[in-house]
């Protein structure tokens, strides 16, 4: 596990003098992996840490609160994947109005030079920074030269003729196409939440579910999904129902997780579940028996997909 730094006011020495890349890294996709790989090589060359500088909350949430896109990963998960890819330090810069007012030159000097003692940088060709995103790669190159900072420009990655991006992955998840989204991600897409009380109907028909609440990331559209849950150190096959339950005349949209081969009380506990594939849409069945037969089929498909 790497070093997780919250805030840039008192950055520890282990996070300084390294190679840095800046961005949201939402979802941590294959394009991010290529950038991180280049950053790791640069950090080794300059004998410093490989540092990701990211922002919490994402700047778009302050600048465009009504149109800011939903997140694909919560911060701890984002850091976990980045550490797995070889990052030494994930540094969280708290997004404030004061920070957003910094010009590109001031951001470079006050944050990168003074706080992090940057020695090298790796960024993509469309990187923008500073107030109103006026800083571009040309200005970054100029500032790096002035401060004896090594700079490497990483090209983006394409898949099927399109650039891999968080916005592209977000669109695929919004369509329920988990197979396509997961091909672009470093790790399969995950939800995270706390188990709340539900109607407990699943238990009465032999398929108890955990109602996942307070989910901080984009929830895929209504449907039944095959996945895996991560609960108290265990990995458990899981079938998820996202949406209402029309068979019982319940119009409330929920995330209900049926854990296969598991029994125990999870109320109030946190857990994560990764979504591998959408099995079907939400259907109104004519009877409980018909629903039960379909659930048996869903579980068979889940075992085949997730095992």
C-alpha positions in Angstrom: 0.0 0.0 0.0 1.3 3.4 -0.9 1.1 6.7 0.9 -2.3 8.5 1.1 -1.9 12.2 1.7 -5.0 14.3 2.5 -4.4 18.0 1.8 -1.3 19.7 0.5 -0.6 22.0 3.5 1.8 19.6 5.2 3.1 17.2 2.6 5.5 14.7 4.1 9.0 14.4 2.7 8.3 11.0 1.2 5.8 12.7 -1.2 8.2 15.4 -2.4 10.8 15.6 -5.2 9.0 13.0 -7.4 7.4 12.6 -10.7 3.8 13.9 -10.7 0.7 13.5 -12.8 -2.5 15.5 -12.2 -6.1 14.5 -12.8 -9.3 13.1 -11.5 -8.5 9.5 -12.5 -12.2 8.7 -12.2 -12.8 5.0 -12.9 -9.0 4.4 -13.4 -9.2 3.1 -16.9 -6.7 1.6 -19.4 -5.6 5.1 -20.6 -4.8 6.0 -17.0 -2.8 2.8 -16.7 -0.6 3.7 -19.6 0.0 7.2 -18.1 0.8 5.7 -14.7 3.3 3.2 -16.4 5.1 6.1 -17.9 5.1 8.0 -14.6 6.5 5.0 -12.8 9.4 4.8 -15.3 10.1 8.5 -14.9 10.0 8.3 -11.1 12.6 5.5 -11.2 14.8 7.5 -13.4 14.8 10.5 -11.1 14.9 8.4 -7.9 11.8 10.0 -6.5 8.2 8.9 -5.7 5.5 8.4 -8.4 2.8 10.8 -7.3 -0.8 11.2 -8.4 -2.3 14.6 -7.5 -6.1 14.5 -7.6 -8.9 16.7 -6.3 -11.7 16.3 -3.8 -14.4 17.2 -4.7 -13.8 17.2 -8.5 -13.6 20.8 -9.7 -16.7 20.3 -11.9 -18.8 19.9 -8.7 -17.9 23.5 -7.7 -17.8 25.0 -11.1 -20.8 23.3 -12.6 -22.8 21.7 -9.8 -25.9 21.2 -11.9 -24.1 19.4 -14.7 -21.2 17.7 -13.0 -21.1 14.0 -14.0 -21.6 11.3 -11.4 -18.4 9.7 -10.1 -17.3 6.2 -11.2 -15.1 5.6 -8.2 -15.0 6.8 -4.6 -11.7 8.2 -3.5 -10.4 5.2 -1.4 -11.1 2.8 -4.2 -9.4 5.1 -6.7 -6.3 5.2 -4.6 -6.4 1.5 -4.1 -6.3 0.8 -7.8 -3.6 3.4 -8.4 -1.4 1.8 -5.7 -1.9 -1.5 -7.4 -0.6 0.0 -10.6 2.6 1.2 -9.0 1.9 4.7 -7.6 3.8 5.5 -4.4 1.7 8.5 -3.3 -1.9 9.6 -3.9 -2.2 13.2 -2.8 -5.6 14.7 -2.4 -5.9 18.5 -3.0 -9.0 19.9 -1.4 -10.9 21.8 -4.1 -11.8 25.3 -2.8 -12.8 28.6 -4.4 -9.4 29.9 -3.6 -7.7 27.0 -5.4 -9.9 27.5 -8.5 -8.9 31.2 -8.6 -5.2 30.4 -9.0 -3.8 31.2 -12.4 -1.9 28.4 -14.2 1.4 30.0 -13.3 0.4 30.4 -9.6 -0.9 26.8 -9.4 2.4 25.5 -10.8 4.5 27.6 -8.4 2.4 27.4 -5.2 1.3 23.8 -5.4 3.7 21.8 -7.6 7.0 23.7 -6.8 6.5 24.9 -3.3 4.3 22.1 -1.8 5.5 19.1 -3.7 9.0 20.0 -5.0 8.1 18.5 -8.4 11.0 17.0 -10.3 9.1 15.5 -13.2 5.7 15.4 -14.8 3.7 13.2 -17.1 0.4 14.5 -18.6 -1.8 13.8 -21.6 -1.9 16.1 -24.7 -5.2 17.7 -23.6 -4.1 18.6 -20.1 -5.5 21.9 -18.8 -4.8 23.6 -15.5 -5.3 26.9 -13.6 -8.2 29.3 -13.5 -10.7 28.8 -16.3 -8.4 26.0 -17.5 -6.3 28.5 -19.4 -3.1 26.6 -18.8 -2.3 24.1 -21.6 0.5 21.8 -22.6 2.5 24.6 -24.2 2.5 26.6 -21.0 3.2 23.6 -18.9 6.2 22.8 -21.0 7.4 26.4 -20.6 7.0 26.3 -16.8 8.7 23.0 -16.6 11.7 24.2 -18.6 12.0 27.4 -16.4 12.0 25.2 -13.2 14.2 22.3 -14.5 11.3 19.9 -14.3 11.3 16.9 -16.7 8.1 16.7 -18.8 6.7 13.7 -20.7 3.5 13.9 -22.8 1.6 10.6 -22.9 -0.6 9.9 -25.9 -4.1 8.7 -25.2 -5.3 5.1 -25.7 -8.0 4.1 -28.2 -10.4 1.2 -28.4 -12.5 0.5 -31.5 -11.5 3.8 -32.9 -12.5 5.9 -29.9 -10.4 7.3 -27.1 -10.7 5.6 -23.8 -12.1 8.2 -21.3 -14.1 8.4 -18.1 -17.0 10.0 -20.0 -17.1 7.2 -22.5 -17.1 4.6 -19.7 -19.8 6.6 -17.9 -22.0 6.5 -21.0 -21.6 2.7 -21.3 -22.5 2.1 -17.7 -25.5 4.4 -18.1 -26.6 2.0 -20.9 -26.1 -1.0 -18.7 -23.3 -2.3 -21.0 -21.0 -3.6 -18.2 -19.1 -5.9 -20.5 -18.0 -3.0 -22.7 -17.3 -0.7 -19.7 -15.2 -3.3 -17.9 -13.1 -3.9 -21.0 -12.0 -0.2 -20.7 -11.5 -0.2 -16.9 -8.5 -1.6 -15.1 -10.8 -3.3 -12.6 -14.5 -4.3 -13.0 -16.9 -1.6 -12.1 -17.9 -1.5 -8.4 -20.7 -0.1 -6.3 -20.1 0.7 -2.6 -22.7 1.3 0.1 -24.2 0.5 3.5 -26.8 -2.2 4.0 -30.2 -0.8 5.0 -33.5 -2.3 5.9 -35.7 -3.5 3.1 -39.2 -5.1 2.9 -37.6 -8.5 3.5 -39.7 -10.1 0.8 -36.7 -11.9 -0.6 -36.2 -13.8 2.6 -39.8 -15.1 2.6 -39.4 -16.6 -0.9 -35.9 -18.0 -0.3 -33.8 -15.3 -1.8 -32.8 -12.9 0.9 -31.2 -9.6 -0.3 -29.1 -6.8 1.1 -30.4 -3.4 0.3 -27.4 -1.3 -0.7 -27.9 2.4 0.3 -25.8 5.6 0.1 -24.1 4.5 -3.1 -21.7 7.4 -4.0 -21.1 6.4 -7.6 -23.1 6.1 -10.9 -25.7 3.3 -10.6 -26.4 1.4 -13.8 -29.9 1.4 -15.2 -32.7 -0.9 -14.0 -32.0 -4.6 -14.5 -30.6 -7.8 -13.0 -26.8 -8.1 -13.0 -24.3 -10.8 -12.3 -21.4 -9.8 -10.0 -19.2 -10.5 -7.0 -19.5 -9.0 -3.6 -16.7 -8.2 -1.2 -17.9 -8.7 2.4 -15.7 -8.9 5.5 -12.7 -10.2 3.6 -14.7 -12.7 1.6 -15.4 -12.7 -2.2 -19.0 -13.9 -2.7 -20.9 -14.5 -6.0 -23.8 -12.0 -6.2 -26.9 -11.4 -8.2 -28.1 -7.7 -8.2 -31.5 -6.3 -8.9 -31.4 -2.6 -9.6 -34.8 -0.8 -9.9 -38.4 -1.3 -8.6 -40.2 -4.6 -7.9 -43.3 -4.5 -10.0 -44.4 -8.0 -9.1 -45.1 -6.7 -5.6 -46.4 -3.4 -6.8 -43.3 -1.7 -5.4 -42.3 1.3 -7.5 -39.3 2.3 -5.3 -35.9 2.0 -7.1 -33.4 0.0 -5.0 -30.1 -1.8 -5.3 -30.8 -5.3 -3.9 -27.9 -7.8 -3.7 -28.5 -11.5 -3.3 -25.3 -13.1 -2.0 -25.0 -16.7 -3.2 -23.9 -19.3 -0.6 -23.9 -16.8 2.2 -25.9 -16.4 5.4 -25.5 -13.7 8.0 -26.7 -10.3 9.2 -25.2 -7.5 7.2 -27.5 -4.6 8.3 -25.5 -1.4 8.9 -22.3 -2.9 7.4 -20.4 -1.5 4.4 -19.6 -3.7 1.4 -18.6 -3.5 -2.2 -20.0 -5.3 -5.2 -18.6 -5.4 -8.8 -20.9 -5.7 -11.7 -19.8 -8.1 -14.5 -22.8 -8.4 -16.9 -26.4 -7.3 -17.2 -28.6 -10.5 -17.3 -32.0 -9.1 -18.1 -34.4 -6.2 -17.5 -36.9 -5.7 -14.7 -40.0 -7.8 -15.4 -43.5 -7.8 -13.7 -44.3 -11.5 -13.1 -47.9 -12.8 -12.9 -47.2 -14.7 -9.7 -44.6 -15.2 -7.0 -43.9 -18.8 -8.2 -43.1 -17.4 -11.7 -40.7 -14.9 -10.1 -39.0 -17.6 -8.1 -38.4 -19.7 -11.2 -36.9 -16.7 -12.9 -34.7 -16.0 -9.9 -33.4 -19.6 -10.1 -32.4 -19.0 -13.7 -30.8 -15.7 -12.8 -28.7 -17.4 -10.2 -27.6 -20.1 -12.6 -26.5 -17.4 -15.1 -24.7 -15.5 -12.3 -22.7 -18.6 -11.3 -21.7 -19.2 -14.9 -20.6 -15.6 -15.4 -19.0 -14.8 -12.1 -17.3 -18.1 -11.2 
